[in-house]
Amino acid sequence: MHGAALVPQAVAIVNIVRRFRVMRMFHYFADQVDVPTVPGYEAGDRWHGAPMASTAKTKSRETTLDQETTILSGETSGISAADKVADTILRGIRSGIFVPGQHLLEPDLTRRLNISRGSLREALKHLAAAGIVTLNKFRGAYIATLDLKSVLDLLETLEPLARLAARLAAKHCDTDRKRRRMTAAAQAIDEASRSHNRSLYLEERRNFYATMIEIGGNRELERAMPLSRTDLFRAQVESIQSTTQRRRHEMGYGKIAKAILDQDAAAADRAMARHFAGTRRTMAELPENAFPTFEI
C-alpha cells in the first residue's frame, strides 16, 4: 500500500520535469526568434510563412527551417558582403522569415551569412537609409514598421511611377516573348493568391512589377520606384486583410496585365490608378491596430 501511494507522487514529479523542459525549449526559441507582437502574426511566423487565409484548406509552401537556411545563404555569390546582407533581409521579408518590428540579432545573422560584424553593420546602415531597417543605439536593429501616414505617403510616391511603368509596358509589349512574359507574371500572381501562400504572393507581386518595368524599357524606373519599402508595407498588412480585400488587390494585377497585352496605354494607366485607389480603400478599412502610431 505504501508503494502504491507513491505512484501518483512519482507521476506528478515526472509531469513537472516535462513541463520544465518544454518551458526551457520555449524560452530558447523565443530568444532565438525574438518576434514582436504584430497584428496578423503569430509566434510561429518567424519560421513558417503565414498563410493569407487561416481557414484555407489548400496546401501552402511553408518556409521550413531548411528553406530558411537556403534563403539566408542563397544565391548571392559575386556581390559584396553588405549587398549580400541587404538582399537576404529583403528576400526574408517577402518570404515571411523576417516580419515588421522584428529584432535582428547580430550573432545569428553573422553566423548564418558567414560575414563579419562590420559588414553586417554596414549593410544595416544602408537598409536604414532606405527605410527598411530601424536602428536603435541601445537596442540594435529592427525590421521597420510603417504607420498609416508612412503607408499613404509611400502610395502617393509610388503611384505616378507605377502608372508610368504600366503605360510604357503597354506601348512596348509588341513581341510574342514580351506578351508571354506578361501573361506568365499575371498568372503567377493569380495562382499564388488562390493557393493562399502569402510569401509566394509577395514574391510574384514583385516579379510582376519587374516584368512590367523590363517590358517598358526604362531602366531608371527600377531605381526610382520604392519597391523594397513597398515589400515591407505589403508584408505588414498582407496577413491581416480580409479575403475580399485580398481578392480586390489580386484582381487589379489581372486588369493591368490585360491592358498591357492589348497595348492600350491609356487603359493601363487607368487600371493602375484604380489599383492604387483600391489599396487606399483597403487601408481605410483595416482596424486601427493594423498600424502603430509611430515607427519602431
Backbone as a ProteinNet text record, in pm:
[ID]
protein_1_A
[PRIMARY]
MHGAALVPQAVAIVNIVRRFRVMRMFHYFADQVDVPTVPGYEAGDRWHGAPMASTAKTKSRETTLDQETTILSGETSGISAADKVADTILRGIRSGIFVPGQHLLEPDLTRRLNISRGSLREALKHLAAAGIVTLNKFRGAYIATLDLKSVLDLLETLEPLARLAARLAAKHCDTDRKRRRMTAAAQAIDEASRSHNRSLYLEERRNFYATMIEIGGNRELERAMPLSRTDLFRAQVESIQSTTQRRRHEMGYGKIAKAILDQDAAAADRAMARHFAGTRRTMAELPENAFPTFEI
[TERTIARY]
83.9	0	87.1	196.1	283	345.1	388.5	448	347	221.8	118.2	87.9	95.7	66.5	170.8	292	397.9	385.1	306.2	295.2	241.7	127.2	79.3	181.9	258.8	359.2	469	508.4	611.4	564.6	439.8	384	381	343.1	338.4	476.1	578	715.4	758.5	728.1	762.9	696.6	570.2	498.6	560.2	602.1	666.5	795.7	874	1000	973.8	870.9	837.6	798.4	715.2	673.9	793.1	885.4	1005.4	1087.7	1100.5	1177.5	1110.1	979.2	905.2	924.9	917.4	934.1	1074.5	1173.7	1310.5	1323.3	1260.9	1265.5	1195.5	1080.5	1005.3	1088.4	1152.2	1230.1	1353.4	1409.5	1525.2	1487.5	1377.4	1335.9	1290.3	1228.3	1186.8	1307.7	1416.7	1538.1	1599.4	1592.4	1650	1567	1436.1	1346.6	1325.2	1289	1269	1170	1051.9	947.2	853.3	823.2	733	589	499.9	357	313.7	285.9	244	109.2	11.7	-119.8	-108.8	-171	-173.3	-63.8	31.6	140.3	132.4	162.5	170.5	317.3	344.7	483.6	554.1	484.4	546.2	576	531	552	699.2	782.6	926.4	981.4	922.2	975.1	887.4	763.5	673.2	605.3	605.4	534.7	387.4	333.5	194.5	101.4	3.3	-89.5	-175.9	-223.1	-302	-442.4	-487.1	-619.9	-611	-644.8	-627.3	-721.3	-830.4	-926.1	-897.4	-789.9	-761.2	-726.7	-778.2	-752	-650.7	-614.5	-516.1	-378.1	-285.5	-150	-77.9	-0.8	82.1	227.1	313.3	455.2	517.4	510.3	560.1	711.5	764.2	907.9	960.8	1018	1071.1	1207.2	1261.1	1393	1497.9	1487.3	1583.1	1569.2	1445.4	1424.4	1476.7	1461.1	1511.6	1661.9	1731.5	1876.2	1913.7	1836.9	1863.7	1848.8	1744.3	1721.2	1830.2	1867.7	1967.6	2107.4	2130.6	2263.7	2253.1	2150.6	2116.9	2212.6	2163.5	2247.9	2285.1	2386.6	2432.1	2583	2639	2781.9	2812.2	2933.5	2973.2	2934.2	2871.5	2836	2904.2	2909.4	2976.5	2900.2	2969.5	2906.5	2788.1	2803.8	2694.3	2572.9	2596.7	2485.9	2421.3	2502.4	2450.5	2352.5	2388.4	2300.5	2170.8	2184.4	2066.4	1971.8	2026.3	1943.7	1877.2	1950.5	1897.7	1779.9	1794.2	1688.1	1565.2	1584.6	1471.2	1395.8	1469.5	1403.2	1337.7	1401	1342.8	1212.7	1200.7	1076.3	964.9	994.7	892.4	853.7	949	921.5	857.2	857.2	798.4	897.1	1024.3	1125.5	1144	1146.8	1155.4	1021.6	974.2	845.7	866.3	779.2	792.2	797.2	893.7	911.6	1005.3	1053.8	1138.5	1280.1	1331.6	1468.4	1564.1	1661.8	1762.8	1882.6	1908.7	2015.1	2147.9	2245.2	2373.5	2444.3	2454.6	2524.7	2459	2325.1	2252.7	2281.5	2275.9	2297.6	2442.7	2537.6	2677.9	2712.3	2652.5	2679.2	2615.9	2489.5	2419.4	2475	2517.8	2565.7	2717.1	2783	2928.9	2997.5	2959.5	3017.6	3063.5	3142.6	3192.4	3085.5	3102.4	3008.9	3015.1	3135.1	3149.3	3069.7	3073.9	2997.3	2848	2808.2	2666.5	2619.6	2696.1	2654.5	2653.4	2744.7	2743.8	2614.9	2575.7	2453	2331	2328.3	2213.9	2201	2313.9	2307.9	2246.3	2283.1	2224.9	2074.4	2034.5	1892.3	1815.5	1881	1816.7	1793.7	1890.3	1875.9	1761.9	1736.7	1628.4	1494.5	1492.8	1368	1322.7	1412	1377.4	1405.7	1508.9	1551.9	1554.8	1519.7	1529.9	1642.6	1735.6	1849.2	1826.7	1847.2	1835.6	1970.7	2022.2	2156.7	2175.4	2072.6	2087	2025.4	1926.2	1854.9	1893.1	1965.7	2008.6	1918.8	1910.8	1838.9	1707.1	1607	1473.9	1423.6	1345.8	1274.3	1174.2	1172.7	1088.6	940.5	862.9	717.6	659.4	570.2	516.6	386.5	374.8	246.3	161.3	34.9	-56.5	-11.8	37.7	84.9	198.5	290.1	400.7	350.7	251.5	195.6	130	51.7	-16.2	84.1	189	294.9	364.8	388	451.8	366.2	236.7	146.6	142.6	143.3	141.9	267.5	380.3	506.8	512.2	465.2	476.2	378.2	258.4	152.9	192.9	243.4	277	385.3	478.9	583.5	526.5	435.9	373.1	285.7	216.4	133.3	219.2	333	426	477.8	511.4	560.2	454.4	329	220.4	201.9	207	191.7	305.2	428.4	543.4	536.3	495.2	483.2	379.1	268.4	163.9	215.3	292.4	345.4	446.9	519.7	630.8	605.5	484.8	452.9	415.4	515.8	491.8	554.2	599.4	653.5	588	593.5	535.7	605.5	735.3	810.5	764.4	747	702.1	560.4	475.5	337	333.1	418.4	423.2	470.5	569.6	621.8	516.8	445.1	342.8	229.4	190.9	84.3	126.6	250.1	300.4	306.3	346.1	354.7	217.2	117.1	-20	-75.9	-49.8	-98.4	-33.2	95.1	166.6	107	68.8	4.6	-128.7	-205.9	-337.2	-323.3	-227.5	-207.9	-160.3	-70.9	-22.1	-135.4	-222.8	-336.3	-432.1	-460.7	-553.9	-497.8	-365.5	-303	-293.8	-333	-327.7	-185.6	-88.7	51.7	99.6	103	137.5	276.2	377.3	513.8	531.1	470.1	479.3	409.3	297.4	223.6	309.6	378.9	463.2	579.3	633.7	740.5	688.5	571	516.1	470.5	423.9	388.5	511.6	624.5	748.8	791.5	775.4	810.8	722.7	594.5	503.2	555.6	595.3	648.1	779	865.7	992.9	970.1	873	840.9	785.8	696.8	637	743.5	835.5	941.6	1034.2	1067.9	1157.4	1094.3	966.3	897.7	892.3	870.4	863.5	994.9	1106	1236.3	1302.1	1241.4	1300.7	1371.8	1502.5	1579.8	1582.2	1564.6	1566.5	1446.6	1337.2	1219.4	1249.5	1329	1362.2	1435.5	1519.9	1593.4	1504.6	1412	1330.7	1213.7	1157.1	1038.9	1077.7	1014.5	1048.8	989.4	1028.9	967.1	1005.6	1127.7	1169.2	1087.8	1063.9	981.6	836.1	793.7	659.9	649.1	755.3	756.9	733.3	796.9	781.5	636.6	577.6	437.9	344.9	366.1	281.3	295.8	417.7	439.8	367.9	359	296.6	144.8	80.2	-66.3	-124.4	-42.1	-96.7	-177.7	-125.8	-190.3	-310.4	-334.4	-447.5	-560.5	-546	-652.6	-762	-882.4	-990.6	-976.4	-1051.2	-1049.1	-1093.3	-1194.7	-1243.4	-1137.2	-1069.8	-965	-848.7	-813.7	-702.2	-735.6	-858.6	-900.5	-907	-950.9	-954.9	-815	-717.9	-580	-528.5	-551.4	-501.7	-566.2	-697.2	-766.7	-715.1	-664.4	-609.2	-496	-410.8	-299	-346.7	-453	-506.7	-557.1	-621.7	-673.5	-559.7	-456.9	-340	-274.3	-256.8	-192.7	-273.3	-404.3	-488.7	-469.1	-466.3	-445.9	-308.6	-208.6	-73.7	-70.7	-132.5	-135.1	-213	-311.5	-387.8	-313.4	-199.2	-118.2	-199.2	-281.1	-363	-306.1	-222	-152.1	-248.6	-352.3	-448.7	-523.9	-563.1	-633.2	-541.8	-414.3	-317.5	-301.1	-297.3	-286.2	-408.2	-526.8	-649.8	-655.8	-613.7	-617.1	-523.2	-406.6	-312.3	-366.5	-430.3	-487.9	-597.2	-681.1	-786.7	-726.9	-616.5	-548.4	-502.4	-444.7	-398.7	-516.9	-624.6	-743.4	-798.4	-794.6	-838.7	-751.1	-619.6	-528.3	-556.4	-580.6	-613.5	-745.2	-838.5	-965.3	-943.4	-859.5	-828.4	-762.6	-669	-602.9	-704.2	-804.9	-907.2	-996.6	-1008.8	-1096.4	-1029.6	-897.2	-826.3	-849.9	-842.7	-864.1	-756.8	-790.3	-698.8	-564.8	-566.3	-440.6	-354.5	-394.9	-314.4	-181.9	-180.1	-60	-26.5	101.5	141.6	121.8	122.4	107.5	240.2	348	479.4	563.3	673.4	762.1	847.2	868.5	954.6	1099.4
-120.6	0	125.1	117.5	233.9	263.5	155.7	174.6	228	176.9	222.6	370.4	415.6	555.9	649.2	597.3	680.6	698.3	611.7	617.4	751.4	801.6	932.3	1043.6	1036.3	1137.8	1131.8	1009.9	993.3	1046.8	1017.6	1067.2	1219.7	1278	1423.8	1484.4	1421.9	1471.8	1463.9	1352	1335.7	1444.5	1474.1	1577	1715.5	1743.1	1871.8	1885.3	1778	1778.6	1801.6	1733.7	1751.6	1894.8	1954	2092	2186.2	2158.1	2240.7	2236.3	2114.6	2101.3	2175.4	2167.4	2237.3	2388	2439.3	2582.7	2627.5	2545.4	2580.3	2587.6	2490.2	2489.2	2612	2647.3	2763.9	2891.1	2910.5	3031.6	3034.3	2916.2	2911.8	2963.5	2912.8	2956.3	3100.7	3144.2	3284.5	3376.3	3337.7	3417.9	3420	3305.4	3298.5	3376.4	3368.6	3426.8	3574.4	3609.6	3748.1	3819.8	3765.1	3825.9	3905.4	4030.7	4112.5	4075.8	4135.5	4116.9	4214.2	4164.2	4244.6	4192.9	4280.4	4232.9	4141.6	4024.5	3932.1	3828.5	3840.4	3744.5	3664.8	3537.1	3451.1	3422.6	3366.7	3342	3253.5	3157	3063	3122.1	3246.4	3302.9	3330	3334.1	3351.7	3235.4	3118.4	3000.1	2954.3	2992.1	2947.8	3067.3	3074.7	3181	3174.4	3282	3280.4	3272.4	3181.8	3174	3297	3331.3	3451.7	3434.6	3313.1	3291	3174.8	3199.7	3096.1	2978.9	2998.8	2891.3	2812.6	2848.9	2780.4	2635.4	2546.7	2404.8	2356	2445.9	2406.3	2411.7	2337.3	2332.7	2463.3	2514	2631.3	2589.7	2659	2628.2	2696.1	2629.7	2690.2	2698.6	2803	2820.3	2735.6	2622.5	2533.3	2583.6	2518.5	2556.6	2540	2432.7	2412.1	2520.3	2559.2	2663.7	2796.8	2819.1	2943.5	2952.6	2843.6	2842.8	2868.6	2812.1	2833	2979.3	3043.4	3184.6	3270.4	3240.8	3321.8	3303.8	3194.2	3171	3143.5	3198.2	3164.8	3221.1	3230.7	3263.7	3411.6	3445.4	3583.2	3591.1	3488.8	3488.9	3598.9	3655.4	3757.9	3898.4	3917.9	4051.6	4076.4	4203	4237.9	4180.8	4174	4120.1	4205.7	4338.9	4428.4	4408.9	4395.4	4372.3	4236.3	4139.8	4006.3	4012.2	4087.6	4101.9	4172.3	4281.5	4357.3	4271.1	4195.6	4109.3	4000.8	3945.9	3840.8	3891.2	4008.4	4062.7	4097.4	4153.8	4188.1	4063.5	3959.4	3834	3768.9	3785.2	3729.7	3796.7	3927	3998.1	3943.3	3923.5	3874.1	3729.8	3651.7	3509.7	3486.6	3589.5	3573.3	3533	3518.5	3486.3	3604.6	3724.1	3844.8	3918.7	3967.5	4037.1	4178.3	4273.2	4410.5	4416.1	4491.3	4504.5	4403.2	4309.6	4202	4250.4	4207.6	4239.3	4150.7	4212.5	4138.8	4113.1	3987.7	3950.4	3938.8	4020.2	4021.7	3885.6	3817.9	3688.2	3587	3588.3	3495	3522.5	3648.1	3683	3663.3	3701	3683	3535.6	3452.5	3308.1	3248.6	3282.6	3223.9	3270.9	3396.6	3452.4	3443.7	3401.5	3385.9	3517	3624.3	3755	3815.7	3922.1	3989.1	4081.7	4118.2	4210.7	4347.6	4385.5	4514.2	4519.6	4411.4	4407.6	4409.7	4339.4	4338.1	4478	4547.3	4680	4779.6	4762.9	4849.1	4828	4701.3	4669.5	4724.3	4713.3	4762.1	4914	4983.8	5129	5163.5	5086.8	5109.5	5082.9	4975.5	4941.8	5044.7	5100.1	5204.2	5328.9	5361.4	5478	5458	5331.9	5300.8	5283.2	5293.6	5281.2	5138	5042.3	4900.8	4856.4	4912.3	4876	5001.7	4986.8	5094.9	5062.6	5155.9	5135.1	5211	5140.6	5199.7	5187	5297.5	5299.7	5196.6	5174.5	5085.5	4947.7	4936.1	4810	4736.3	4800.6	4732.5	4762.2	4664.5	4683.1	4607.4	4669.6	4610.1	4626.3	4529.7	4549.5	4662.6	4761	4878.7	4842.8	4919.2	4907.9	5041.3	5041.1	5165.2	5204.6	5332.7	5381.6	5417.6	5450.8	5473.8	5592.3	5697.8	5814.6	5774.8	5692.5	5647.5	5564.6	5479.8	5398	5484.6	5582.3	5669.3	5754.9	5799.9	5874.4	5785.4	5661.4	5567.1	5544	5525.5	5504.2	5627.9	5745.8	5869.5	5882.7	5836.3	5842.1	5735.9	5617	5504.8	5513.5	5565.7	5560	5621.6	5745.9	5801.3	5722	5665.2	5584.3	5453.1	5391.6	5266.9	5290.3	5402.9	5434	5456.7	5521.6	5539.1	5403.8	5316.5	5183	5106	5117.7	5048.2	5103.5	5235.4	5295.8	5253.3	5256.6	5218.1	5071	4986.4	4843.9	4820.8	4892.9	4878.5	4922.2	5028	5077	4981	4910.8	4829.4	4678.4	4637.9	4494.7	4448.2	4444	4426.5	4301.1	4208.9	4082.5	3966.4	3849.7	3731.5	3701.8	3722.2	3694.7	3784.7	3912.3	4005.8	3972.2	3936.3	3902.2	3775.7	3679.5	3556.4	3588	3674.2	3709.2	3782.1	3875.1	3949.4	3857.5	3767.6	3671.5	3580.3	3533	3442.8	3513.2	3640.8	3715.3	3732	3762.4	3778.3	3645.4	3537.5	3405.6	3360.5	3392.7	3352.5	3419.4	3546	3615.5	3549.8	3519.1	3457.5	3321.9	3241.8	3109.1	3120	3214.8	3232.9	3276.2	3363	3408.6	3293.1	3212.7	3102	2992.8	2983.9	2883.5	2930.7	3056.4	3115.1	3112.7	3133	3135.1	3279.5	3335.4	3476.5	3508.5	3430.6	3461.2	3449.4	3347.9	3333.1	3448.4	3491.9	3603.9	3730.1	3758.2	3877.2	3867.3	3747.7	3728.8	3752.7	3697.1	3711.4	3854.2	3923.7	4064.3	4145.6	4118.3	4188.8	4153.4	4027.7	3985	4052.8	4075.9	4143.4	4283	4356.5	4491.2	4485.3	4390.4	4378.4	4347.2	4259.2	4224.9	4345.4	4417.1	4535.9	4640.5	4663.4	4761.6	4717.8	4589.4	4539	4553.3	4521	4534.1	4680.8	4770.2	4912.9	4970.4	4912.1	4952.2	5069.7	5126.5	5238.9	5185.5	5173.2	5113.9	5202.2	5331.5	5421.1	5398.9	5345.9	5322.1	5222.7	5121.1	5020.9	5084.5	5184.9	5253.8	5353.1	5413.5	5519.9	5467.7	5354.7	5304.2	5245.3	5285.7	5233.8	5095.4	4997.7	4865.8	4790.3	4811.5	4740.5	4786.4	4915.2	4966.4	4922.5	4908.6	4857.3	4711.5	4634	4495.5	4493	4586.3	4595.1	4625.9	4721.6	4758.1	4640.1	4570.6	4456.7	4343.3	4318.3	4213.7	4247.2	4375.6	4419	4398.6	4420.1	4417.5	4291.7	4213.4	4104.1	4004.3	3964.4	3858.9	3906.8	4038.5	4087.9	4138.6	4123	4162.5	4055.4	4098.3	4002.3	3937.8	3831.7	3765.4	3860.4	3941.4	4037.9	4140.5	4192.1	4292	4232.2	4110.2	4045	4015.3	3970.6	3939.3	4066.3	4176.6	4305.5	4343.4	4324.4	4358.2	4269	4139.9	4045.8	4069.4	4098.3	4120	4244.1	4340.6	4461.1	4429.7	4333.7	4297.3	4236.5	4156.9	4098.1	4204	4307.9	4415.2	4498	4519.9	4592	4511.4	4381.4	4295.6	4291.3	4285.5	4281.2	4407	4524.1	4648.9	4652.6	4601.4	4597.5	4504.5	4388.5	4292.9	4347.9	4430.8	4495.1	4613.9	4646.3	4762.2	4892.3	4902.9	5021.4	5097.9	5196.3	5268.9	5344.2	5403.3	5478.3	5385.8	5269	5172.2	5118.8	5098.3	5051.2	5154.6	5282	5390.1	5391.9	5379	5380.1	5258.4	5142.3	5020.7	5032.9	5092.2	5110.4	5210.8	5318.3	5417.9	5354.9	5272.4	5204.6	5106.6	5044.4	4950.3	5022.6	5139.5	5216.1	5269.4	5306.7	5351	5237.8	5116.1	5000.3	4974.7	4995.9	4978.5	5081.1	5205.3	5307.9	5274.2	5221.5	5182.2	5073.7	4977.5	4871.2	4927.5	5021.3	5081.4	5149.1	5211.6	5279	5178.4	5058.2	4956.9	4874.9	4873.6	4791.7	4844	4756.7	4800.3	4898	4975.8	5079.5	5024	4902.2	4846	4783	4799.9	4745.3	4820.2	4945.4	5028.2	5088.9	5097.1	5166.2	5316	5387.2	5533.2	5601	5523.9	5575.8	5458.2	5486.4	5380.8	5329.4	5196.1	5136.1	5170.2
0	0	0	80	87.2	-49.3	-119.5	-251.7	-350.6	-341.9	-434.9	-414.4	-289.4	-260.8	-321.5	-346.2	-401.9	-552.7	-618.3	-764	-812.3	-756.5	-803.1	-783.5	-672	-648.2	-754.2	-789.4	-891.6	-1026.5	-1060.4	-1186.4	-1188.1	-1073.6	-1065.6	-1086.6	-1026.2	-1041.9	-1187.4	-1253.4	-1395.3	-1479.4	-1452.1	-1528.2	-1509.1	-1384.2	-1356.1	-1436.3	-1439.9	-1514.9	-1663	-1714.5	-1856.4	-1887.1	-1799.9	-1822.6	-1816.9	-1725.5	-1713.4	-1841.3	-1898.5	-2023.1	-2136.8	-2146	-2251	-2238.5	-2114.7	-2095.2	-2131.9	-2100.5	-2138.2	-2289.7	-2357.7	-2504.4	-2560.8	-2502.3	-2549.6	-2536.8	-2420.5	-2399.6	-2489	-2517.5	-2607.6	-2744.7	-2799.1	-2931.6	-2930.8	-2822	-2813.6	-2819.4	-2752.5	-2755.8	-2894.6	-2964.9	-3098.3	-3199	-3186.5	-3286.4	-3261	-3137.8	-3097.9	-3188.3	-3202.5	-3284.4	-3196.1	-3232	-3151.5	-3176.7	-3099.1	-3122.4	-3231.4	-3348.6	-3462.2	-3508.5	-3532.8	-3576	-3696.3	-3687.6	-3800.1	-3797.8	-3705.3	-3698	-3569.4	-3580.4	-3463.1	-3436.8	-3319.9	-3281.8	-3382.9	-3441.1	-3534.5	-3669.6	-3697.4	-3828.9	-3856.6	-3752.1	-3774.2	-3855	-3836.3	-3903.3	-4018.3	-4018.3	-4123.6	-4187.9	-4321.3	-4390.2	-4356.4	-4298	-4254.1	-4373.7	-4375.6	-4487.3	-4494.1	-4614.3	-4631.1	-4578.4	-4559.9	-4502.9	-4405.7	-4280.3	-4178.4	-4199.6	-4274.3	-4295.5	-4422.1	-4490	-4616	-4590.4	-4677	-4663	-4766.1	-4860.9	-4959.9	-4898.1	-4957.1	-4904.8	-4937.2	-4843.3	-4867.9	-4855.9	-4930.5	-4927	-4806.2	-4692.9	-4570	-4572.7	-4511.3	-4502.5	-4387.4	-4420.4	-4317.5	-4272.8	-4170.1	-4122	-4230.4	-4310.2	-4418.2	-4524.2	-4556.8	-4655.5	-4605.2	-4474.6	-4416.9	-4434.8	-4406.4	-4422.1	-4567	-4660.8	-4802.6	-4839.1	-4790.3	-4821	-4759.4	-4635.8	-4567.9	-4623.7	-4695.5	-4752.7	-4901.6	-4963.5	-5101.7	-5203.5	-5326.7	-5440.4	-5439.5	-5362.2	-5353.9	-5377.5	-5444.8	-5472.7	-5573.7	-5564.6	-5659.9	-5619.6	-5503.1	-5457.1	-5324.1	-5283.5	-5158.8	-5039.6	-4926.9	-4806.4	-4764.1	-4775.6	-4736.7	-4827.1	-4957.6	-5051.2	-5025.8	-4986.1	-4955.3	-4838.3	-4736.1	-4620.5	-4660	-4735.8	-4776.6	-4859	-4954.1	-5038.6	-4955.2	-4860.6	-4774.8	-4691.3	-4633	-4548.3	-4631.1	-4748.3	-4834.1	-4879.2	-4918.1	-4956	-4835.2	-4719	-4597.2	-4558.2	-4586.2	-4558.9	-4647.1	-4775.4	-4867.6	-4836.1	-4788.1	-4761.9	-4625.5	-4539.9	-4407.7	-4300.3	-4334.8	-4234.6	-4138.9	-4195.3	-4114.5	-4121.5	-4008.1	-4003.9	-3951.3	-3990	-3940.8	-3788.7	-3737	-3593.1	-3532.2	-3611.5	-3557.2	-3527.2	-3414.7	-3375.2	-3455.5	-3520.3	-3595.9	-3504.9	-3478.7	-3386.4	-3461.1	-3423.6	-3493.5	-3492.9	-3379.1	-3380.1	-3473.3	-3478.4	-3564.2	-3710.8	-3752.6	-3892.9	-3935.6	-3851	-3888.9	-3904.3	-3817.9	-3828.4	-3952.7	-3979.1	-4092.8	-4226.6	-4232.6	-4358.5	-4372.5	-4265.1	-4266.4	-4305.8	-4237.9	-4264.5	-4133.1	-4144.2	-4025.2	-3967.9	-3842.5	-3779.2	-3845.4	-3892.5	-3960.1	-4089.9	-4169.1	-4294	-4266.2	-4160.7	-4125	-4087.2	-4006.8	-3963	-4078.7	-4173.6	-4292.5	-4371.9	-4388	-4461.8	-4389.5	-4258.8	-4182.1	-4193	-4202.4	-4220.7	-4355.6	-4460.9	-4593.4	-4591.6	-4525.9	-4517.7	-4435.3	-4334.1	-4253.6	-4338.4	-4423.6	-4510.7	-4610.7	-4648.1	-4741.4	-4671.9	-4539.5	-4465.2	-4442.3	-4457.4	-4439.2	-4296.4	-4237.6	-4102.1	-4016.6	-3890.7	-3793.4	-3696.5	-3679	-3589.5	-3459.7	-3350.3	-3217.1	-3148	-3097.8	-3040.6	-2931.3	-2852.2	-2737.4	-2759.7	-2849.5	-2868.1	-2995.7	-3086	-3207.5	-3327.1	-3419.9	-3546.5	-3545	-3605.9	-3617.5	-3760.7	-3808.1	-3932.6	-3910	-3999	-3979.4	-3980.3	-3907.4	-3906	-3949.7	-4046.5	-4100.9	-4031.7	-3998.7	-3951.8	-4073.5	-4051.5	-4162.7	-4248.6	-4187	-4263.2	-4357.1	-4309.4	-4393.4	-4510.6	-4486.2	-4593.3	-4700.1	-4658.2	-4754.1	-4831.2	-4764	-4833	-4935.7	-4898.4	-4989.6	-5114.4	-5095	-5208.5	-5298.7	-5237.8	-5315.3	-5401.4	-5348.9	-5422.1	-5532.1	-5499.6	-5592.1	-5708.2	-5685.3	-5788.2	-5922.1	-5927.3	-6058.8	-6131.5	-6056.7	-6118.6	-6171.7	-6094.2	-6138.6	-6261.1	-6264.6	-6381	-6505.2	-6486.6	-6598	-6646	-6552.1	-6589.6	-6667.7	-6627.7	-6697	-6837.9	-6853.5	-6986.9	-7079.3	-7028.2	-7110.6	-7149	-7055	-7086	-7194.6	-7187.8	-7289.7	-7427.2	-7430.6	-7557.7	-7619.8	-7535.3	-7585.4	-7577.7	-7540.3	-7534.8	-7676.9	-7764.6	-7907	-7967.7	-7881.6	-7932.4	-7858.1	-7918.6	-7854	-7722	-7718.3	-7595.7	-7482.1	-7511.2	-7408.1	-7362.1	-7457.2	-7420.4	-7334.3	-7367.3	-7286	-7144.8	-7131.9	-7000.1	-6916.4	-6980.5	-6906.8	-6864.8	-6953.1	-6921.8	-6807.5	-6812.2	-6708.4	-6572.8	-6571.9	-6446.4	-6383.5	-6465.7	-6414.7	-6364.7	-6437.4	-6396.2	-6266.6	-6249.7	-6128.1	-6004.3	-6015.9	-5903.7	-5871	-5974.2	-5953.3	-5884.1	-5929.3	-5869.5	-5725.5	-5698.9	-5561.7	-5469.1	-5518.6	-5439.2	-5409.7	-5510	-5491.7	-5401	-5393.8	-5306.9	-5162.1	-5137.9	-5003.1	-4946.7	-5035.5	-4994.7	-4990.9	-4871.6	-4855.9	-4908.9	-4871.4	-4912.1	-5063	-5124	-5269.1	-5339.5	-5285.2	-5344.5	-5346.2	-5237.6	-5231.6	-5331	-5348.4	-5447.4	-5588.6	-5619	-5754.2	-5780.4	-5676.6	-5691.5	-5731.2	-5666	-5700.2	-5842.7	-5881.6	-6016	-6121.6	-6088.1	-6180.9	-6214.1	-6111.7	-6134.4	-6213.3	-6179.6	-6251.2	-6398.8	-6428.1	-6566.4	-6641	-6577.5	-6637.8	-6669.4	-6576.6	-6596.7	-6710.1	-6712.7	-6817.6	-6955.9	-6966.9	-7095.4	-7138.3	-7042	-7073.5	-7120.7	-7075.6	-7126.6	-7057.1	-6952.5	-6880.5	-6756.8	-6764	-6654.7	-6530.1	-6547.1	-6431.6	-6339.7	-6394.5	-6311.4	-6200.3	-6230.9	-6129.2	-6012.7	-6042.8	-5936.9	-5863.6	-5937.1	-5877.9	-5794.8	-5833.2	-5761.9	-5627.5	-5519.3	-5384.6	-5360	-5442.8	-5434.5	-5307.6	-5259.2	-5137.8	-5017.6	-5008.8	-4898.7	-4916.1	-5041.6	-5067.2	-5025.7	-5044.7	-4995.4	-4844.7	-4775.3	-4630.1	-4592.8	-4661.3	-4635.7	-4663.9	-4775.5	-4810.8	-4709.5	-4665.1	-4564.5	-4434.6	-4403.6	-4278.8	-4279.8	-4395.3	-4398.4	-4462.4	-4531.6	-4612.4	-4529.8	-4417.2	-4340.7	-4258.6	-4252.6	-4174.5	-4263.6	-4393.6	-4484.5	-4489.2	-4523.7	-4543.5	-4680.6	-4702.6	-4832.6	-4943.1	-4916.2	-5014.7	-5048.6	-4948.1	-4970.6	-5048.7	-5013.8	-5081.8	-5227.5	-5249.5	-5386	-5470.5	-5412.1	-5481.3	-5529	-5442.9	-5477.7	-5589.7	-5578.9	-5679.9	-5815.8	-5818.6	-5944.8	-6016.8	-5941	-6003.1	-6097.8	-6061.7	-6147.5	-6278.6	-6272	-6393.9	-6490.3	-6438.3	-6524	-6583.4	-6505	-6556.1	-6667.9	-6644.2	-6744.4	-6874	-6862.8	-6983.4	-7067.5	-7003.4	-7076.5	-7142.3	-7072.6	-7130.1	-7250.7	-7238.6	-7350	-7469.1	-7442	-7550.2	-7609.1	-7550.9	-7591.8	-7585.4	-7482.4	-7460.9	-7342.1	-7371.1	-7265.7	-7175.1	-7233.3	-7153	-7057.7	-7107.5	-7023.1	-6913.3	-6947	-6847	-6736.5	-6774.4	-6676.5	-6584.7	-6643.4	-6562.7	-6470.2	-6520.5	-6438.9	-6319.1	-6342.4	-6232.1	-6130.9	-6180.4	-6089.1	-6003.2	-6064	-5987.4	-5886.9	-5925	-5835.2	-5708.6	-5724.1	-5608.7	-5527.4	-5595.9	-5524.1	-5437.3	-5489.8	-5412.8	-5292.2	-5307.1	-5194.7	-5085.5	-5124.6	-5025.1	-4954.9	-5029	-4968.8	-4863.9	-4897.1	-4801.5	-4676.5	-4692.8	-4578	-4485.2	-4545.8	-4465.6	-4393.4	-4447.9	-4389.1	-4280.1	-4276.6	-4178.6	-4037.3	-3937.2	-3798.2	-3752.8	-3651.3	-3603.9	-3558.6	-3504.4	-3453.6	-3563.8	-3690.7	-3801.3	-3816.1	-3770.6	-3783.7	-3649.2	-3617.9	-3493.7	-3510.4	-3402.7	-3410.5	-3439.5	-3438.2	-3471.4	-3516.7	-3588.6	-3635.9	-3522.1	-3522.2	-3419.8	-3449.3
[MASK]
++++++++++++++++++++++++++++++++++++++++++++++++++++++++++++++++++++++++++++++++++++++++++++++++++++++++++++++++++++++++++++++++++++++++++++++++++++++++++++++++++++++++++++++++++++++++++++++++++++++++++++++++++++++++++++++++++++++++++++++++++++++++++++++++++++++++++++++++++++++++++++++++++++++++

